[in-house]
Amino acid sequence: METSVQWADLPGDLLQVVYLNVGSFLHRVRFAVVCRSWRPVAIAARHAAPPTLPWLIFPSLHGDDCKTMRAYCPEDGRVLRIPMKSEVLVGKRLVGAYDGGWVAALGKDKQLDDVNVFSGVELLIHAKNMRNVYSGSKVVFSKSPVSSDCILATIPLRSSIAVCKIGCLADRWTTSRCIGQILKDIVFYNGRLYGLTASMGLIKFNIGVNKYGRPLVAVDVELRIQIDNEPFIWSTTIVELRAKLAMVLGKLPLYNNSREPFFKVFVLADESMTKYACKWEEVMSLGDCALFLGKMSRAVDVPAVGLGSVERNHIYADDMTYLTRLDGHGNRVYPMLDESSDNVAQRVKLAGSYVAARDQTGMWVLPLGIWVLPPYF
């Protein structure tokens, strides 16, 4: 008599082989919620699975009656609806993010909240009031916000830096001025806070704490960096790229059909920070990385075959406009937007124009932690 084999009875080693061949993070989530016996396999094998790509999460004010948020999944080229897990996010702008779905959200009342968009978990920030410090810049995390020593940093004024500590009872931010400099961007790298200036210099900040546990910030060292033949710049971003500090310069094309480069990427030639003169070296190829560029930029390793619609050695911008590829010889290939549904940049552009208004762009968030995602994804 034949007996039917149930999905729950499949051996773990076979399920692991199947799981590791599922390229899309979204499909790996669906794998994990098929049944109870599949879930432990997904959790145990998640570190050996293909890299997870960030999702472009949009503010709640573009959801349906503020009940959902939306996210663009670049692997599948789809816009997903995420049920609102916390009312704290309703009507607020996303100003920061950390791996695992953590976001910093700011409302019109200038109150900052730290929430996980997938689980709805909210973390207590005593220094919530950003009325006196916020000027439109992003908020960066030193480490996971669930850590007791996580530091938040932001640029309150163009020539200042401000920090606070999650869990610290101090109810205000500590601010320090960077005299003579204009800060364009900040990032935590190897546990230290760095700032990129308008002159493309680099500042390393020293963060300490006083006897009450309140963080203090001050300029440690300023590295003046030279760059040759810099283009006309409309944006500058600092990001970690292949274990190095990298700077991305954005150039505004004069015409829609311009073949001028939209982005240039440079890495810091010397990270010793003992010299006061150094150079940014231009990157001729991103190699096996894809760079997701925006308020919270990040580089992710991509297999040679790609991850769905995402290819290595490409830059994906969160303003849904252009896609740039470096060919390894300093030459840039510019796939221009067209009407083909197979064009990655076009799909992103359509998703963005549908989900977000011009002044409410999305933010790249890495959706780690498959156990917090609902089964109806």
Protein Blocks (a to p, Z undefined) as FASTA:
>chain_A
ZZdddfklpcfklmmmmmmmmmblklmmmmmmmpmmlmmmmmmmmmmmccddddddddfk
lmghhlaccdddfknopacddddfbfklgopacfbdcehhiacdddfkopacdddfknop
acddfklplklmggoiacddfbdfkbmkbccdddfbfkbccdddehiabfcdcddddehi
acfbdcdeehiacdddfkopacdddddddfkopacdddfbdcddddehiacdfbdcddde
ehiacdddddddfbfklcbdfbdcdddfblnlpacbdcddddfbgkjaccdddfbgcddd
ddfkoghjbcghiacdfklpaccddehlopacdddddfbfklmklmmmmmmmmmpcfklc
cdddddehjllpcfkZZ
